[in-house]
């Protein structure tokens, strides 16, 4: 969406309302949708029935032409030669979900096509992210002829040069920022390359891996349906907070359907059961982002990410359930650790910056688990609405993660503070870093200055529509058709101006649960970590947030994910 101007919205008491042309009603009539849904489509720049239908349908047939991707055919030719000659191929993935899913896709496809494949995964605790020296040692032990790195490699020049010197051809499949210095590799698949003609820049590594798999299948002339791996593309793309527009929207939409199928792969079925996600219906991006993704990340955060890769590639139900149970145990421990670190980090932020920071924040301490600092950074963003860095110190070294609200480029901010960092990498919304303990205070000072300059202007929250009764409510089926929702395709936000609370309670660890009456329609509402408001909310508080189908009640039921209230007392 384009940047807002003062002419794009109308000021209200406590929020802003998006100004939408009366032509949105005509669009709604031609599409046979509700007027409220017509406003949402119009606000997304979908001004004709044709563009709206293409957005809502989002078929795979509309994907960009892959033949224009730099080095794609070269990489496919090399993989085909290795497959045909029985040459050993090592597929190496980074330890996060995008890294493990992209490695799983390529390893699975190569094996089905008859290649000799070995998989390796980066370790957060032995070498760190990317192709470290320790990771490369493991890759070279089996004397491969070809090494494929997934979701890493773009900044690993020294290790890549060492692999080449050992006589190993390397293919890098990555979506991170492209360095100025050319990589010493046979092929480098990354849409951000200046010489890459691919029409969409937002692919995560899982999407790139699927594209390479399709090219390999074609090169070998084998009838293999690579759509079978779209579920893994959806997992990797959503978990990596990649934009859910363009090609990603098409890929993830199809992948979410497969994730919800009753006959999903054993690893996905076991993962869904562990997360208590019902099968038989398409999942939402939120299901992946908040329920499946954290579990897949848990092994890499606390121990061995090869468990995640094994789960994704498992062939039997028994094996998958055993792995899922092990990962679930790690996820429980991850929750405990992240809650403790978040509590301490929030207290530190308030002590250093106050209750309402106006710049980015940096929290650092000895004893924090490095596997949960990314989760804590994201929670600080939610709590303070500013870009956050959280650093786990261990002796003289520190390992940190950074997260940012929409509109702030965290990678660019870290680049301007790079003199204080040992190493960093990532993208606009998320990044990781290494730092010496002695540089933390200097980094905090530099980051405060940089973030103060780049901070997006803090306005009252912007609503897509007001809901004052039954007629102004969108239908649950209409909202479901907007999926996948997330980065680059945000969920529409609504202010419920006539909502009346009929029931209120505190659930879980201090969360707020409401039942609302909106023009005679019952709507559920959930406010994470808002339990303290339960007793002091007025009967008509005007809640605002994201409306979505209520997955628990099903049917036409709606639930509001509360972001705030116009009136709280």
C-alpha positions in Angstrom: 0.0 0.0 0.0 1.1 3.5 -0.7 2.1 5.9 2.2 -0.8 7.8 3.8 -1.4 11.5 3.5 -3.8 13.6 5.6 -6.3 13.4 2.7 -6.4 9.6 3.0 -8.1 9.5 6.5 -10.6 11.1 8.7 -9.8 12.0 12.3 -12.0 10.4 15.0 -11.9 10.4 18.8 -8.8 8.2 19.5 -8.2 6.8 16.0 -8.2 7.7 12.3 -10.7 6.3 9.8 -9.5 5.5 6.3 -11.2 7.7 3.7 -12.6 5.5 0.9 -14.3 6.7 -2.3 -18.0 6.1 -2.7 -17.0 4.1 -5.7 -16.2 1.3 -3.3 -19.9 0.7 -3.0 -20.1 0.2 -6.7 -17.2 -2.2 -6.6 -18.9 -4.2 -3.8 -22.1 -4.4 -5.9 -20.2 -5.7 -9.0 -18.4 -8.3 -6.9 -21.6 -9.1 -4.9 -19.9 -8.6 -1.5 -20.8 -6.5 1.5 -20.2 -2.8 1.4 -17.8 -3.2 4.3 -15.7 -5.7 2.3 -15.8 -3.4 -0.7 -14.2 -0.7 1.4 -11.4 -3.1 2.4 -10.7 -4.1 -1.1 -10.7 -0.4 -2.3 -8.3 0.6 0.5 -5.9 -2.1 -0.8 -5.8 -0.4 -4.2 -8.1 -2.9 -5.8 -10.2 -0.5 -7.8 -11.6 -2.8 -10.5 -13.5 -6.1 -10.3 -10.8 -7.8 -12.4 -7.9 -6.7 -10.0 -10.0 -7.6 -7.0 -10.9 -11.1 -8.3 -7.2 -11.8 -9.1 -6.3 -10.8 -5.6 -9.0 -12.9 -4.0 -8.4 -15.9 -6.3 -4.6 -15.7 -6.3 -3.9 -18.8 -8.4 -0.5 -20.3 -9.0 -0.9 -19.7 -12.7 -0.3 -16.0 -12.0 3.2 -16.6 -10.7 6.1 -14.6 -12.2 8.1 -16.2 -15.0 10.8 -18.1 -13.3 13.1 -18.4 -16.3 14.3 -14.8 -15.7 15.8 -15.7 -12.4 19.6 -15.3 -12.5 21.5 -18.6 -12.2 18.4 -20.7 -11.9 19.1 -22.8 -15.0 22.8 -23.0 -14.2 22.0 -24.4 -10.7 19.5 -26.8 -12.1 22.0 -28.1 -14.7 24.6 -28.7 -12.0 22.1 -30.5 -9.7 20.9 -32.6 -12.6 24.5 -33.7 -13.4 25.0 -34.6 -9.8 21.8 -36.6 -9.8 22.6 -38.4 -13.0 26.2 -39.3 -12.0 25.6 -40.3 -8.3 27.7 -37.5 -7.0 27.1 -36.7 -3.3 25.2 -33.5 -2.7 25.1 -31.8 0.7 22.1 -29.6 1.4 22.8 -27.2 4.2 20.1 -25.1 5.9 20.1 -22.3 8.4 18.6 -23.1 11.8 15.3 -21.1 11.4 12.1 -22.3 9.8 12.9 -20.8 6.4 16.3 -22.5 6.5 14.9 -26.0 7.5 11.9 -25.9 5.1 14.0 -24.9 2.1 16.6 -27.6 3.0 13.8 -30.1 3.3 12.3 -29.2 0.0 15.5 -29.6 -2.0 16.7 -32.7 -0.1 13.3 -34.4 -0.6 13.1 -33.5 -4.3 16.7 -34.6 -5.0 16.2 -37.9 -3.3 13.0 -38.6 -5.2 14.9 -37.9 -8.4 17.6 -40.4 -7.4 20.4 -38.2 -6.0 22.7 -39.1 -3.1 21.9 -36.5 -0.5 23.2 -35.5 2.9 21.6 -32.8 5.0 23.2 -30.5 7.5 21.8 -27.6 9.6 23.4 -24.6 11.2 23.6 -24.6 15.0 22.9 -21.5 17.1 25.3 -22.8 19.7 28.1 -24.2 17.6 29.2 -21.7 15.0 26.0 -19.6 15.0 23.8 -18.7 12.0 24.8 -19.2 8.4 27.7 -21.2 7.0 30.1 -21.0 9.9 33.6 -22.7 10.0 32.2 -25.5 12.1 29.2 -26.0 9.8 31.5 -26.1 6.7 33.7 -28.7 8.4 30.7 -30.9 8.8 29.6 -30.4 5.2 33.1 -31.3 3.9 33.5 -34.4 6.0 31.6 -36.6 3.5 33.6 -35.2 0.5 30.7 -33.9 -1.5 31.0 -32.7 -5.1 28.3 -30.1 -4.6 27.1 -28.0 -1.7 23.8 -26.2 -1.7 23.2 -23.6 1.1 19.6 -22.7 1.9 18.6 -19.4 3.5 22.3 -18.4 4.1 25.5 -17.9 2.2 25.1 -14.4 0.9 27.6 -13.0 3.4 29.8 -16.1 3.9 32.6 -15.3 1.4 35.5 -16.8 3.3 33.7 -20.2 3.9 32.5 -20.3 0.3 36.1 -19.7 -0.9 37.3 -22.5 1.3 34.7 -24.9 -0.2 35.7 -23.9 -3.7 39.4 -24.5 -2.8 38.4 -28.0 -1.6 37.1 -28.7 -5.1 33.4 -28.4 -4.1 30.9 -26.5 -6.3 28.5 -24.4 -4.3 25.0 -23.2 -5.1 23.7 -20.5 -2.8 19.9 -20.2 -2.4 19.2 -17.1 -0.2 17.0 -14.1 0.0 19.0 -11.9 2.3 20.7 -8.7 1.2 23.2 -9.1 -1.6 26.8 -8.1 -0.7 28.9 -5.8 -3.0 31.6 -8.3 -3.3 30.7 -11.2 -5.7 30.3 -14.6 -4.2 32.9 -17.3 -5.1 30.2 -19.8 -6.1 28.9 -21.6 -9.2 25.4 -20.2 -8.8 23.7 -17.7 -6.6 19.9 -17.6 -6.5 18.7 -14.4 -5.0 16.0 -12.1 -6.5 17.8 -9.1 -4.9 20.7 -9.5 -7.2 21.0 -6.4 -9.4 21.3 -8.6 -12.5 18.3 -10.8 -11.7 15.3 -10.2 -13.9 12.8 -12.1 -11.8 9.6 -10.1 -11.4 9.1 -10.4 -7.6 11.6 -9.6 -4.9 9.8 -11.0 -1.8 10.4 -14.7 -2.1 11.7 -16.4 1.0 14.3 -19.1 0.6 11.6 -21.8 0.7 10.0 -20.3 -2.3 13.4 -20.1 -4.1 14.0 -23.7 -3.2 10.7 -24.8 -4.8 11.5 -22.8 -7.9 14.9 -24.5 -8.2 13.2 -27.9 -7.6 10.8 -27.2 -10.5 13.7 -26.3 -12.8 15.6 -29.5 -11.8 12.5 -31.6 -12.5 12.2 -30.0 -15.9 15.9 -30.4 -16.7 15.7 -34.1 -16.0 12.4 -34.5 -17.8 10.7 -36.2 -14.9 7.0 -36.1 -14.1 7.2 -34.8 -10.5 4.5 -32.6 -9.0 6.4 -30.1 -6.9 3.2 -28.6 -5.5 3.5 -31.4 -2.9 6.0 -29.1 -1.1 3.9 -26.0 -1.1 3.0 -26.7 2.6 6.7 -26.2 3.5 6.9 -23.1 1.4 4.0 -21.6 3.4 5.7 -22.5 6.7 9.0 -21.0 5.8 7.6 -17.9 4.2 5.2 -17.0 7.0 7.7 -17.8 9.8 10.3 -15.6 8.2 7.9 -12.7 8.1 8.3 -12.4 4.3 5.8 -10.1 2.6 2.5 -11.9 1.8 1.8 -10.2 -1.5 2.6 -11.0 -5.1 4.0 -14.4 -5.7 4.2 -15.2 -2.0 0.5 -14.7 -1.7 -0.1 -17.2 -4.4 2.4 -19.8 -3.0 1.3 -19.4 0.6 -2.4 -19.5 -0.1 -2.0 -22.8 -1.9 0.4 -24.0 0.9 -2.0 -23.2 3.7 -4.6 -25.3 1.9 -2.2 -28.3 2.0 -1.3 -27.7 5.6 -5.0 -28.1 6.5 -5.6 -31.3 4.4 -6.5 -34.4 6.2 -3.8 -36.3 4.3 -1.0 -33.8 5.1 2.6 -35.1 5.4 3.2 -37.0 8.7 5.4 -34.3 10.2 2.7 -31.6 9.5 -0.1 -33.8 10.9 1.9 -34.5 14.1 2.8 -30.8 14.4 -0.9 -29.8 14.0 -1.9 -32.3 16.6 0.7 -31.0 19.1 -0.5 -27.4 18.5 -4.2 -28.5 18.6 -4.9 -27.1 15.2 -7.9 -28.7 13.7 -7.5 -30.5 10.3 -9.8 -30.5 7.4 -9.8 -26.7 6.8 -7.3 -24.2 5.4 -5.1 -22.8 8.1 -4.6 -19.0 8.5 -1.2 -17.3 8.4 -1.8 -16.5 12.1 -2.1 -20.3 12.8 1.4 -20.7 11.3 2.9 -17.6 12.8 1.7 -18.2 16.4 1.2 -21.9 16.7 3.2 -24.0 14.2 6.1 -21.7 13.5 7.2 -21.3 17.2 7.2 -25.0 17.6 9.3 -25.6 14.5 11.7 -22.9 15.8 11.9 -24.3 19.3 14.5 -27.0 18.5 16.8 -24.5 16.9 16.4 -22.0 19.7 17.2 -24.5 22.5 19.1 -27.4 21.0 19.4 -29.2 17.7 17.5 -27.8 14.7 18.1 -31.1 12.8 15.1 -32.4 14.8 12.9 -29.9 12.9 14.4 -31.0 9.6 13.8 -34.6 10.5 10.1 -33.9 11.5 9.5 -32.1 8.2 11.0 -35.0 6.2 9.6 -37.9 8.3 7.9 -40.6 6.4 6.1 -42.5 9.1 3.4 -41.4 11.5 5.2 -43.0 14.5 8.5 -41.3 13.7 6.7 -37.9 13.3 4.8 -38.2 16.5 8.0 -39.0 18.4 9.8 -36.0 17.0 6.8 -33.8 17.5 6.6 -34.8 21.2 10.3 -34.0 21.6 9.9 -30.6 20.0 6.8 -29.9 22.0 8.8 -30.4 25.2 11.4 -28.0 23.9 8.6 -25.5 23.1 7.3 -25.7 26.6 10.8 -24.9 27.9 11.1 -22.1 25.3 7.8 -20.5 26.6 9.1 -20.6 30.2 12.5 -19.1 29.2 11.0 -16.4 26.9 8.5 -15.3 29.6 11.3 -14.9 32.1 13.5 -13.0 29.7 10.7 -10.8 28.5 9.7 -9.8 32.1 13.3 -8.9 32.8 13.8 -7.0 29.5 10.6 -5.0 29.9 11.7 -3.9 33.4 15.2 -2.9 32.0 13.6 -0.9 29.2 11.4 1.0 31.6 14.3 1.7 33.9 16.5 3.0 31.1 14.0 4.6 28.7 10.8 5.2 30.7 7.3 3.8 30.2 6.9 5.4 26.7 10.3 5.3 24.8 10.5 7.7 21.8 13.5 5.8 20.3 14.5 2.3 19.7 15.5 0.3 22.8 18.3 -2.1 23.7 18.1 -4.6 26.5 21.1 -6.7 27.5 22.0 -9.0 30.4 24.0 -12.0 31.5 22.1 -15.2 31.8 19.4 -14.6 29.2 19.0 -17.6 26.9 20.2 -16.6 23.4 17.6 -18.8 21.8 14.7 -16.6 23.0 16.0 -13.1 22.5 14.2 -12.8 19.2 10.9 -13.6 20.8 11.6 -11.1 23.5 12.5 -8.4 21.0 9.2 -9.0 19.2 7.4 -8.7 22.5 9.2 -5.4 23.3 8.0 -4.1 19.9 4.4 -5.0 20.9 4.7 -3.5 24.3 6.5 -0.2 23.5 5.8 0.2 19.7 9.4 0.9 19.0 12.2 -1.1 17.3 13.9 -3.3 19.9 17.2 -5.2 20.3 17.7 -7.8 22.9 21.2 -9.2 23.7 22.1 -12.3 25.7 25.6 -11.8 27.2 27.9 -14.7 27.9 31.2 -13.7 29.3 32.8 -11.2 27.0 30.5 -12.0 24.1 26.9 -11.3 23.3 24.3 -12.7 20.9 21.4 -10.5 20.0 18.2 -10.2 17.9 16.4 -7.2 16.6 12.8 -6.7 15.6 11.0 -3.6 14.3 7.4 -2.3 13.8 6.1 -1.8 10.3 7.7 1.2 8.6 11.1 0.8 10.3 14.1 -0.9 8.5 15.9 -2.7 11.3 18.7 -4.0 9.0 19.5 -0.5 7.8 19.6 0.8 11.4 22.1 -1.9 12.4 24.2 -1.2 9.3 24.6 2.4 10.6 25.8 1.0 13.9 28.0 -1.8 12.4 31.2 -0.3 13.9 30.0 -1.5 17.3 29.0 -5.0 16.1 31.1 -8.1 15.4 28.6 -9.4 12.9 25.0 -8.9 11.8 22.6 -9.9 9.2 18.9 -10.1 8.4 16.2 -8.0 6.6 13.9 -5.1 7.2 11.7 -6.6 9.9 14.2 -8.9 11.8 17.9 -9.3 12.2 20.5 -11.0 14.3 23.9 -9.9 15.6 27.0 -10.7 17.6 28.7 -8.1 19.8 31.4 -7.8 22.4 30.2 -7.0 25.9 32.5 -3.9 26.0 30.7 -2.4 23.0 27.1 -2.8 24.3 26.9 0.8 25.7 28.4 2.3 22.7 26.0 0.4 20.5 23.1 1.5 22.7 24.0 5.1 22.2 24.5 4.8 18.5 21.3 2.8 18.1 19.4 5.4 20.0 20.6 8.2 17.7 19.9 6.2 14.5 16.5 5.0 15.6 15.4 8.4 16.7 16.2 9.7 13.2 14.4 6.8 11.4 11.4 6.4 13.8 8.1 6.4 11.9 5.7 9.2 12.9 3.4 8.0 15.7 -0.2 8.7 14.7 -3.4 7.6 16.2 -4.2 4.1 14.9 -5.7 3.9 11.4 -9.0 1.9 11.0 -10.2 0.5 7.7 -13.8 0.8 8.7 -16.2 1.5 11.6 -18.7 -1.1 12.7 -21.9 0.5 14.2 -24.3 -2.4 13.6 -25.1 -5.6 11.7 -25.2 -3.9 8.3 -21.6 -2.6 8.6 -20.1 -6.0 9.5 -18.1 -7.9 6.9 -18.9 -11.6 6.5 -16.6 -14.2 8.0 -16.2 -15.9 4.5 -15.2 -12.5 3.1 -12.5 -12.0 5.7 -11.2 -15.5 5.2 -10.8 -14.8 1.5 -8.2 -12.1 2.4 -5.8 -14.8 3.6 -2.9 -15.1 3.9 -2.7 -12.0 6.1 0.5 -10.6 7.5 3.6 -8.7 6.4 2.8 -6.8 3.2 -0.9 -7.8 3.3 -2.1 -6.6 6.8 -5.3 -7.7 8.3 -8.0 -4.9 8.1 -8.6 -3.0 11.3 -12.1 -2.1 12.6 -13.4 0.2 15.3 -16.5 -1.3 16.9 -18.3 2.0 17.7 -21.6 0.4 19.0 -20.2 -2.6 20.8 -21.7 -3.5 24.2 -19.9 -5.8 26.6 -22.1 -8.7 27.7 -19.4 -10.8 29.3 -15.9 -10.2 30.5 -13.3 -12.4 32.1 -9.5 -13.0 32.5 -8.1 -16.1 30.9 -4.7 -17.8 30.8 -1.8 -15.7 31.8 -3.6 -12.4 32.2 -5.4 -12.2 28.9 -8.8 -10.4 28.4 -11.8 -12.3 27.0 -15.0 -10.4 26.1 -18.3 -11.2 24.5 -19.7 -8.2 22.6 -23.1 -7.4 21.2 -22.8 -5.4 17.9 -26.2 -4.6 16.5 -27.6 -7.9 17.8 -24.7 -9.9 16.5 -22.5 -11.7 19.1 -18.8 -11.2 18.6 -16.0 -12.7 20.7 -13.0 -10.5 21.5 -9.5 -11.4 22.8 -7.0 -9.0 24.2 -3.5 -10.5 24.9 -2.0 -9.4 28.2 -5.0 -7.0 28.8 -6.5 -8.8 31.7 -6.0 -5.8 34.1 -8.7 -3.9 32.1 -11.4 -6.4 32.8 -12.8 -4.6 35.8 -12.5 -1.0 34.7 -13.8 -1.2 31.1 -17.1 0.7 30.6 -20.1 -1.1 29.1 -19.4 0.5 25.7 -15.7 1.0 25.4 -15.2 1.2 21.6 -12.7 -1.6 21.1 -10.6 -1.7 17.9 -8.4 -4.3 16.2 -8.5 -7.0 13.7 -11.7 -8.9 12.9 -11.4 -12.5 11.7 -13.5 -15.7 11.5 -13.9 -17.3 14.9 -12.1 -20.6 14.4 -13.5 -22.0 17.7 -17.2 -21.3 17.1 -16.9 -21.7 13.3 -19.6 -20.8 10.7 -20.3 -17.1 10.3 -19.0 -16.2 13.8 -16.4 -13.4 14.1 -13.8 -12.6 16.7 -12.0 -9.3 17.3 -8.3 -9.4 18.2 -8.2 -6.4 20.4 -5.4 -3.8 19.9 -6.8 -1.2 22.1 -9.9 0.8 23.3 -11.0 4.4 22.7 -12.5 4.5 26.2 -11.2 2.4 29.1 -12.9 4.0 32.1 
